[in-house]
């Protein structure tokens, strides 16, 4: 039996929308759960939450209902598949900085009950540099930046990294290159992005891999369908298996920030 350890939190984020964060989050969760890991997804794109669509489920509730005291955290945990659950951000949800002190403490206490239930917490953030996006990323143990060859993706992702580095002292980021032709283009894209970042910022960028786009995968993403479950694409399957290998390898390290309770304390401002 594996030794119980605090939940590993990983934010999947980007400077702009349309780069495939949610698609990556859902397929990674599926593969991790298939391996016997327990995964919790927090759909942090408040107001535009759509992780549930990939799994064809209806959320039992959303995080605002917990904050308002209408439901418990257990009430809104939505099963996605064996080994994977969802906390939905809901639609039109207010930002966490509007939460009352008592509601913040209650939320953290509720989350602490699930500390060792999950191996991984995957946070699908909104794009951009809003306060909510910054707080979610700064609270996560691992920040996984998703970039594409689009020039605005590179510029906006650099802006997000710069703000996180300068305002929150984040100095380590993982990068996945999505929507590229092949691994060669993906690694070249990473090198280009890293060269600019290292020229102006003192930080570490780790290349985690690339997700090559083909017609079948594009169709799955556009239809909000799990490619790892429904499509028989060997290359895509190998890609997500390799990404999960990297996630599992990183989880063996001893991070400074760890556990579900620590994550929520940072997000809602309870120290």
Buried (B, 14 or more C-beta within 10 A) or exposed (E): EEEEBBBBBBBBBBBBBEBBBBBBBBBBBBBBBBBEBBBBBBBBBBEBBBBBBBBEBEBBBBBBBBBEEEBBBEEBBBEBBEBBBBBBBBEEBBEBEEBEEEBBBBBBEBBBEBBEEBBBBBBBBBBBBEEBBBBBBBBBBBBBBBBBBEEEBBEBBBBBBBBBBEEBEBEEBBBBBBBBEEBEBBBBBBEBBBEEBEEEBEBEBBBBBBBBBEEBBBEBBEEBBBBBBEBEBEEBBEBBEEBBBBBBEBBEEEBEBBBBBBBBBBBBBBE
